[in-house]
């Protein structure tokens, strides 16, 4: 089965789409409509706009979310190929993304973290292009702009500002003017958003934006699911880091810096997820992109096919076990 996704055949997308629908069948048969969240005014307005299309239909929202997750998986695969994160182009990154997002049902329902991940993927893609661009200041401004959109959707995502500046520090040589451009790019969306609120006489809403919470997996009542998911993910991370070490040794200094940024992105994703409000059930969806980047190494390792096959089938078993335990 794994060999189907090792190639770069465009027809593999069809197989991946069918696999996505099978893995998401549990949520598609138990759809839920999203609810507004206090203080998330940008997300609530987005939800209000979507209500004109879906009319509150639970299945429509859930199916739309599954489609967006599949699209994110394909974008994630595009990023991995564009920036040569793995030895050769395959659809394994997209497969890992889809499987990892299928571990917990709440990840597949519409919420603010789904939109934030679009911003994060776009920001990481732009950030990894710093060395490839003839106009680096434009890329710096764009990356800062995209990361700020994530913060406007959810205040705790301000933490990803550190990821942005660590990326600038590691992937660009020090230049004070570039740091100024980066800061301008980050604060521009906030400036325009405050201006729009002022024009519509809603500026006090901005005071409700800064809010933090604590989102720990205390709402998971099934001890079986908790044990399976946590132990399974730990083993997958060990496999991913082990395979990554052997691969990073072959990279250039710049390539190693890229993976340093990605690891820091993973750490900050965990921190932001922890300080997200408890009412956001899909808070831990934020760790999916960075986690997928690490775990893909274990599945894509070509030096030892036995190791990669074990990682994949173990991963598949964990996904199935989590879906059964979460019922």
N, C-alpha and C positions, 0 to 999 in steps of 0.2 A: 504493500500500500504506500509506503513512504517513497518508493521510487517514482510514483506518479507525480509527486510534487518536487522532486529533485531537478527536473528539467525546467527549461524556460519556455515551454510550449504554450502559446496563448490559449489553446483549447483547455488547458488545465484550469483556467478561470471557471469554466462551466462545472467541472468536477468540484472545485472549491465552493462554488455557489450552492450546489446540491448538498454538499457536506455541511455547509453553514445552516441550511434550512433544517437538516436532520438534527443537528446539535441544538438548534433553537426551538425545536418542536415543543419542548416542555413549556416554554413561555408563550408560544403562539397559541397553544391550546388553553392557556390560562392568562389571557390578556388583562392589562390594567391600564386605566387612564391616569395620566399624571395630574398632580395637584400643585397649585401655586404655593410658594414658600415665602414666608414673611422676610422682607429685606432683600430678596432677590429680584429687584425691579426689572432688570434687563431680561432675565429668564422669564419672569411672569409676563412681560410684554410679548416675548417670543411665543409663549404658550397661548396667549390671547389671540395672536395672529394665526397660529395653527388651528385654533378652534373654529375659525371661519372655514377651514378646509375639511377637517376631520369631524366637526360637530360633536366632539366629545366621545367619538367611537373608540372603545378600548382596543379592539383588534387593529384598527387603522394605526393608532399610535404605536402599538407594539410591533407591528409589521414594519412601520416606518423606522423604528429604532433598530430593528434587525438589519434592514437595508443600509442604514447609516453605519452600523458596526462593520458590515461587510465592506462598505466603501472605505472606512478607516483602515481596515486590514489591507486593502489594495493600495492605499496611499502609503501605508507603512512599508509594504513590499517595494513600492517605487522608491522610497527614501533609501532603503537598504541597497538597492541596485545602483541608484544614482551616486551614492557616496561610498560604494564598495565596502560595505560593512562586513561582508562575508566573502569566503574564497571565490565563489562564482554565483551568478544570478540564478535564483530558484524561487519557487513559490512557498518555500518553507516558512519564511517570516510571516506571510499572510496566514498560513495554516496555524502557526503557533498563536497568533493574535486572536483568531477566531476561537480556538480551543480554550485559551486562557480566559476569554470573556464569557465562556459558557460554564465556568465553574460555579458561579453564583447567580441565581435567577434575577436578582435585583439589578444586575449589570445590564440586563437586556430590556429594561423599561426606561421610557423617556425621562430624562432628568438633566440638571445643569452640568453634571460631570461629563455627559456625552458631548455637549457643546464645547466644554473646556478642553477636552482631548483633541478636538479639531484644531483649536488654537495652539495647543502644545506641539502637535505634530507639525503644523505649519511653521511654528517658531523654531523647532529643532531642525527642520529641513532648511530653512533660511540660514540658520546659524552655522550649519555644517558646510554651507556654500561660501563662507567668508573668503576662503583662499582661492576659490574658482572664479570669483567675480572681478570684472574690470572696474566695477564701481562699488568698492567695499562699503563706502559710507551709505549708499542707498540700501544695501543689504542690512547694515547695522540698524538703520532707522526702521526698516520694515520688520526686522526681528523684534525690536523693542515694541513696536506698535502692536504686533500680534500677541506678544506676551501680556501686554496691558489689557487687551480684550478679555483674556482669561481672568484677570483680576477683577474686571468690571462684572463679569458673570458671577464670581464668587470671591469674596474678600480674602479668604485664606490663600487663594492662588497668588497673592502678592509675594508669597514665598518663592515663586518661580523667578522673581526678579534676580535672586541670587544665582540661579542657574544661568540666566542670561549674561550677567556680568562675569561669572566664572568662565563662560564660553568665550566672551570677548577677551578676557585676560589670557586664556590658554591658546586660543586659535588666531589671535592677532598680536602683532608686536605692539608694544606700548606706544600710543599716540594720543596725547591729551584731547586733540580736536575730535578724534573718533569716539572717545568716551563721552564728550559733550553731545555729539550727534546721537549716540546710543540713548543717553538720558532724555534727549528731546523726543526721540521716537517713542520711548516708553510713556512719557507723560502727555503726549499729544492726544490720545483718545480720551484721557481723563479731562483734559482741558475742553475739548469739544463737547463731551457729554455734559459737563457742568454748564457750558454755555447754552446747550439745548434746554436743560432743565430750567435755567434762568429765563429763557425766552418764553417758556410755557408756564412760568410762575410755579415751578415745582422744585426749586432749589433745595428746600428742606429735606427732600427725599435723599439727598446726598449724605445727610447725617446718619441715615439708617444703613448706609453701605458698610461701614466698618463693624463687623461682628464675627466673632469666632465661637466655636463650640468644641465638643469632644465627641469624636465618632469612633468608638471602639466596638468590636463585634459582640457586644453584650446582648444584642437583640437576637442572636442565633441561639435558639433554644435546644437544637439538636446537638448533643455532645458528640454523636457519631460523625456528623458532618464536620464539626469543628476539628476533630482529631484527624480525619481523612484529609481535609483541605490544607491545614497547616503543615502536617508532616509531609504530605505530597509536594507542596510548593517548596518546602525546605530542601527536599531531595532534588527537585528539578533545578533549583538555584545552584546547588552544589555541582550538579552535572554541567550546568551552563558555565559557571565560573571555571571549572576544571578545563573544559574545552576551550574557553576563551583565553586562558593563560598560554596554551600551546599556540594559539593563533596570533595573539598579540605580539609574541616574540618575533614574528615575521614582518611586523608592521614597521613603518618609518616612525620617526619621532612624532610627526604630526598625527599619524594614525593612532598612536598611543594616547596622545592628548585628546583626541576625539572620544576614545573609550573612557578616559578619565571624566570628561564632561558627562557622558551617558551614565556612568556610575553615580556621579553626584546628582544627576537628574532623578535617578531611582531613589536615592536617599531623601531628596526634597519631596518627591511624590508621596513617600510614606509619611513625612512630617505634615504635609498639607492635608493628606487624607485624615490623619489623626485629629487635626484641629478644624475639621469641617463640622458643621452643625449636625447633630444626631438625626434631625428630620430628613437629611439627604441620605436615603438608604443606599444609594449607589456610590457613596463617597470613595470607596476603595477601587472604583473603576479607574481612578487617576493613575494607579500604579501599573496598569496593563501595558501601555506602550513601552515604558522603560524595562519592565519585567520581560516582555516579549523579546526585546533586543538581547537580553542576557541569555534567556532560556533557548533561543534559536541556535546559539552556538552548540549546545548539546545535541540538538537534532540534526544540525548541518555538518557535524564533524565527519570529514571524509577519510581521515587517517585511520579511523577504526569504525567500520560499518556496524559491527556488533554493538559498540557503545551507543551509536546514534539510533540504531533500531531499538535497543533497550529503552533509551530515553523516550522515544516516540510512543512505544506501546505502553510504557509505564504512565506516560502523560495521558494517553487515551483512557487507560483504566481509571486514573484519578478523576478525569472529567465525568465518566459514566458513573462512578461511585458517588461523586458529589451530587450529581443530578438525582440519583436514587435516594440518597440520604437527605436531600433538601425537600423531598416531597412531604 
